[in-house]
Amino acid sequence: MSQAVSPAAFPAPAADPPGSEPPLLVLEPRRGWVPLDVAEIWGFRDLLWTLAGRDIKIRYKQTVLGVAWVVLQPLVGAGILTFVFGLLGDMPRDEGVPYFALSFAGMLGWNAFSQTLLKSSDCLVGNAALVSKVYFPRVILPLSTMVSTVLDFAVGLGMMAVILLVFTIAPGWPLLLLPVWLAMLLLVALGVGLWACSLMVSYRDVRYVLPVAVNFMLFGSPVAYSLAALDTRLGSLGSWAGVAEFVYMLNPVAAVLEAFRWSLLGGSAPPVGWLIYSGGFAAAAFFAGALTFKRMEKRFADVI
């Protein structure tokens, strides 16, 4: 025979204190342009640091050299560029600046740009399970990729200091502007990365096209040569030299990379007009990327 159970055996849950609200998060659809919710991002800052730390650990897990790759990659890259452009190509350079130092400084800025762009573009697809099952501000994913990029940059900058000591190069006051150039590079990369990762959710072709485009862009940017060397080479084009230089400088990172090298090695100052253009392009790229990301964010969990 079954025994009746008294309701008193199951006490009711304690009532919330007077005036308190239940811990609920209401998600509502948004229309039009909605700026990035800085307060919400700050509320999920622990997740941002956790994702950034996971990215760093996974990247060097089960590798023999570990974090030494952070230094080896730009060193090897600068060595190859020095051999191809400095030795075989005999590109001009500023007096007293070794070609290896010139190439390494260019690689330092370029790696910060390219790594942020490629990592942020793949962040949604690479975390598909997380995006489809858990709610959090999706913009946390591309932002978390910048943390590892800045860490790699800091390690590379330490190696750059060693190179400056070896070649007895003393940076001047332009070194104080280095964070400005780094911020401009990261802003362009993040803006394009937000746009690319939004498209990659629906069109996986972006994953294959973007790395190729970035590799081509490397040779169309003043990484292994200076703008002064470019002017010397373009002089052979005669009346077309000005047009060719104008088209070349439409690359938004060209003037910034030249400013990057100027801050570290001195030499010729970057063109101010093109730096203003690059700054405007960086702001516009980030605005357009954030707009695209927010407009398409509601479809990510369903399509990915």
C-alpha positions as CSV (number, residue, x, y, z in Angstrom):
1,M,0.0,0.0,0.0
2,S,1.4,3.3,-1.0
3,Q,1.9,5.9,1.8
4,A,0.8,9.4,1.3
5,V,3.6,12.0,1.6
6,S,2.9,15.2,3.4
7,P,3.6,18.5,1.5
8,A,5.6,19.6,4.5
9,A,8.3,17.0,3.6
10,F,9.2,19.2,0.6
11,P,9.7,22.7,1.9
12,A,9.1,25.5,-0.5
13,P,12.2,27.4,-1.8
14,A,13.1,30.5,0.2
15,A,11.4,33.6,-1.2
16,D,13.6,36.4,-2.6
17,P,14.3,39.3,-0.3
18,P,11.8,42.2,-0.6
19,G,12.8,44.5,-3.5
20,S,15.2,42.0,-5.1
21,E,14.9,40.9,-8.8
22,P,15.4,37.4,-10.1
23,P,18.7,36.9,-11.8
24,L,17.4,36.8,-15.3
25,L,18.9,38.0,-18.6
26,V,16.3,39.0,-21.1
27,L,17.5,38.8,-24.8
28,E,15.5,41.0,-27.2
29,P,16.0,41.5,-30.9
30,R,17.6,44.8,-31.8
31,R,17.0,46.9,-34.9
32,G,19.2,49.3,-36.7
33,W,22.7,50.2,-35.7
34,V,23.6,49.2,-32.2
35,P,27.1,50.2,-31.0
36,L,29.3,47.7,-29.2
37,D,28.0,47.3,-25.7
38,V,31.1,48.1,-23.7
39,A,29.4,47.5,-20.4
40,E,28.3,44.0,-21.5
41,I,31.8,43.2,-22.8
42,W,33.2,44.3,-19.4
43,G,30.8,42.0,-17.7
44,F,32.2,39.1,-19.6
45,R,35.8,40.1,-19.2
46,D,36.6,36.9,-17.4
47,L,35.5,34.9,-20.4
48,L,37.7,37.2,-22.6
49,W,40.8,36.4,-20.6
50,T,40.0,32.7,-20.4
51,L,39.6,32.5,-24.2
52,A,42.8,34.4,-24.7
53,G,44.7,32.1,-22.3
54,R,43.3,29.0,-24.0
55,D,44.4,30.3,-27.4
56,I,48.0,30.8,-26.2
57,K,48.1,27.4,-24.5
58,I,46.7,25.5,-27.5
59,R,49.0,27.2,-30.0
60,Y,52.2,26.0,-28.3
61,K,50.9,22.7,-26.8
62,Q,53.0,19.7,-27.7
63,T,55.6,21.7,-29.5
64,V,59.3,21.1,-29.0
65,L,60.4,24.8,-29.0
66,G,57.2,26.2,-27.4
67,V,57.0,29.9,-27.1
68,A,60.4,30.2,-28.8
69,W,58.4,30.2,-32.1
70,V,57.3,33.7,-31.2
71,V,60.9,34.9,-31.7
72,L,61.9,32.4,-34.4
73,Q,59.1,33.2,-36.9
74,P,60.0,36.9,-37.3
75,L,63.7,36.1,-37.2
76,V,63.5,33.5,-40.0
77,G,61.1,35.8,-41.9
78,A,63.5,38.7,-41.6
79,G,66.4,36.6,-42.7
80,I,64.6,35.4,-45.8
81,L,63.5,38.9,-46.8
82,T,67.0,40.2,-46.2
83,F,68.4,37.6,-48.6
84,V,65.8,38.1,-51.3
85,F,65.4,41.9,-51.2
86,G,68.6,43.1,-49.6
87,L,71.1,40.7,-51.3
88,L,69.5,39.5,-54.5
89,G,67.3,42.5,-55.1
90,D,69.8,45.0,-53.9
91,M,67.1,47.4,-52.6
92,P,68.3,50.8,-51.3
93,R,68.1,51.5,-47.6
94,D,68.8,54.4,-45.2
95,E,72.5,55.0,-44.5
96,G,73.7,53.2,-41.4
97,V,70.7,50.9,-41.1
98,P,71.5,47.2,-41.6
99,Y,69.0,45.4,-43.9
100,F,68.2,42.7,-41.3
101,A,67.2,45.4,-38.8
102,L,65.0,47.0,-41.4
103,S,63.3,43.7,-42.3
104,F,62.8,42.6,-38.7
105,A,61.2,46.0,-37.8
106,G,58.8,45.6,-40.8
107,M,58.0,42.0,-39.9
108,L,57.3,43.0,-36.3
109,G,54.5,45.4,-37.4
110,W,53.3,43.1,-40.2
111,N,52.9,40.1,-37.9
112,A,50.8,42.1,-35.5
113,F,48.5,43.1,-38.4
114,S,48.3,39.7,-40.2
115,Q,47.9,37.6,-37.1
116,T,45.1,39.7,-35.7
117,L,43.3,39.6,-39.1
118,L,43.6,35.9,-39.6
119,K,42.8,34.9,-36.1
120,S,39.8,37.2,-35.8
121,S,38.4,36.1,-39.2
122,D,38.4,32.4,-38.1
123,C,37.2,32.9,-34.5
124,L,33.5,32.1,-35.0
125,V,33.9,29.0,-37.1
126,G,36.7,27.8,-34.9
127,N,34.4,28.0,-31.9
128,A,31.2,26.8,-33.5
129,A,30.2,24.6,-30.6
130,L,30.5,27.5,-28.2
131,V,28.6,29.9,-30.4
132,S,25.7,27.5,-31.0
133,K,25.2,26.5,-27.4
134,V,26.1,29.3,-25.0
135,Y,25.1,32.9,-24.9
136,F,27.8,35.5,-24.5
137,P,28.7,38.7,-26.5
138,R,30.0,37.1,-29.7
139,V,32.4,40.1,-30.1
140,I,34.4,38.6,-27.2
141,L,35.8,36.0,-29.6
142,P,37.6,38.4,-32.0
143,L,38.6,40.6,-29.2
144,S,40.3,37.7,-27.4
145,T,42.5,37.1,-30.4
146,M,44.1,40.5,-29.9
147,V,45.5,39.5,-26.5
148,S,47.7,36.8,-27.8
149,T,48.8,39.1,-30.7
150,V,49.9,41.8,-28.3
151,L,51.7,39.3,-26.2
152,D,53.6,38.0,-29.3
153,F,54.4,41.6,-30.2
154,A,55.8,42.3,-26.7
155,V,58.1,39.3,-27.0
156,G,59.2,40.3,-30.5
157,L,59.8,43.9,-29.3
158,G,62.2,42.5,-26.8
159,M,64.1,40.7,-29.6
160,M,64.0,44.0,-31.5
161,A,65.7,45.7,-28.5
162,V,68.5,43.1,-28.7
163,I,69.0,43.8,-32.5
164,L,69.2,47.5,-31.8
165,L,71.9,46.9,-29.2
166,V,73.8,44.6,-31.5
167,F,73.8,47.1,-34.4
168,T,74.2,50.1,-32.0
169,I,71.1,51.8,-33.2
170,A,69.6,54.3,-30.7
171,P,65.9,55.1,-31.3
172,G,64.9,58.8,-30.8
173,W,61.7,60.4,-29.6
174,P,59.6,58.8,-32.4
175,L,59.7,55.6,-30.3
176,L,57.0,57.2,-28.1
177,L,54.6,57.0,-31.0
178,L,55.0,53.3,-31.5
179,P,51.8,52.4,-29.5
180,V,49.9,54.7,-31.8
181,W,51.1,52.9,-34.9
182,L,50.4,49.5,-33.3
183,A,46.8,50.6,-32.4
184,M,46.2,51.7,-36.0
185,L,47.4,48.3,-37.3
186,L,45.3,46.4,-34.9
187,L,42.2,48.6,-35.6
188,V,42.4,47.9,-39.3
189,A,43.0,44.2,-38.8
190,L,40.1,43.9,-36.3
191,G,37.8,45.8,-38.5
192,V,38.5,43.6,-41.5
193,G,38.5,40.6,-39.3
194,L,35.0,41.4,-37.9
195,W,33.7,41.6,-41.5
196,A,35.5,38.4,-42.6
197,C,34.4,36.3,-39.6
198,S,30.8,37.4,-40.2
199,L,30.9,36.3,-43.8
200,M,32.8,33.1,-43.0
201,V,29.8,31.8,-41.0
202,S,27.8,31.5,-44.2
203,Y,30.6,31.3,-46.8
204,R,33.6,29.1,-45.8
205,D,35.4,30.2,-48.9
206,V,36.6,33.2,-47.0
207,R,38.8,30.8,-44.9
208,Y,40.8,29.9,-48.0
209,V,40.8,33.2,-49.8
210,L,41.9,35.5,-47.0
211,P,45.3,33.8,-46.2
212,V,46.3,34.0,-49.9
213,A,45.3,37.7,-50.0
214,V,47.3,38.4,-46.9
215,N,50.4,36.8,-48.4
216,F,50.1,38.8,-51.6
217,M,49.6,42.0,-49.5
218,L,52.9,41.3,-47.7
219,F,54.8,42.0,-50.9
220,G,52.7,45.0,-51.6
221,S,53.5,46.6,-48.3
222,P,56.8,48.2,-47.1
223,V,57.8,45.3,-44.9
224,A,61.1,44.2,-46.6
225,Y,61.9,47.7,-48.1
226,S,61.3,51.3,-47.2
227,L,59.1,53.8,-49.1
228,A,62.3,55.7,-50.0
229,A,63.6,52.5,-51.8
230,L,60.2,52.2,-53.5
231,D,60.5,55.8,-54.8
232,T,63.9,55.0,-56.2
233,R,62.6,51.9,-58.1
234,L,59.5,53.7,-59.3
235,G,61.6,56.5,-60.8
236,S,62.3,54.2,-63.8
237,L,58.6,54.5,-64.7
238,G,59.0,58.1,-65.7
239,S,55.7,60.0,-65.8
240,W,53.9,57.0,-64.5
241,A,55.9,57.0,-61.2
242,G,53.4,59.3,-59.4
243,V,50.4,57.3,-60.4
244,A,52.1,54.0,-59.4
245,E,53.1,55.5,-56.0
246,F,49.5,56.8,-55.4
247,V,48.0,53.4,-56.1
248,Y,50.6,51.8,-53.9
249,M,49.9,54.1,-51.0
250,L,46.2,53.3,-51.1
251,N,47.2,50.3,-49.1
252,P,46.1,51.4,-45.6
253,V,49.0,49.8,-43.8
254,A,51.7,51.1,-46.0
255,A,52.2,54.5,-44.3
256,V,51.7,52.9,-40.8
257,L,54.4,50.3,-41.4
258,E,56.8,53.0,-42.6
259,A,56.0,55.0,-39.4
260,F,56.5,51.8,-37.4
261,R,60.0,51.4,-38.8
262,W,60.7,55.1,-38.4
263,S,59.9,54.9,-34.6
264,L,62.3,52.0,-34.2
265,L,65.1,52.8,-36.5
266,G,64.9,56.5,-37.3
267,G,65.6,57.7,-40.8
268,S,63.1,59.2,-43.2
269,A,59.8,60.4,-41.6
270,P,56.6,58.9,-42.9
271,P,54.3,61.0,-45.1
272,V,51.9,62.8,-42.8
273,G,49.1,63.0,-45.4
274,W,49.0,59.3,-45.9
275,L,49.2,58.7,-42.2
276,I,46.0,60.7,-41.8
277,Y,44.4,58.6,-44.6
278,S,45.5,55.4,-42.8
279,G,44.0,56.7,-39.5
280,G,40.7,57.5,-41.2
281,F,40.7,54.1,-43.0
282,A,41.3,52.3,-39.7
283,A,38.4,54.1,-38.0
284,A,36.1,53.4,-41.0
285,A,37.1,49.8,-41.3
286,F,36.4,49.2,-37.6
287,F,33.0,50.9,-37.8
288,A,32.0,49.0,-41.0
289,G,33.3,45.7,-39.5
290,A,31.4,46.2,-36.2
291,L,28.3,47.2,-38.2
292,T,28.4,44.0,-40.3
293,F,29.1,41.9,-37.2
294,K,26.2,43.3,-35.3
295,R,23.8,43.0,-38.2
296,M,24.6,39.3,-38.8
297,E,25.2,38.3,-35.2
298,K,21.6,37.0,-34.7
299,R,22.1,34.4,-37.4
300,F,25.4,33.0,-36.2
301,A,24.0,30.3,-33.9
302,D,21.6,29.0,-36.5
303,V,23.9,29.0,-39.5
304,I,27.2,28.0,-38.1
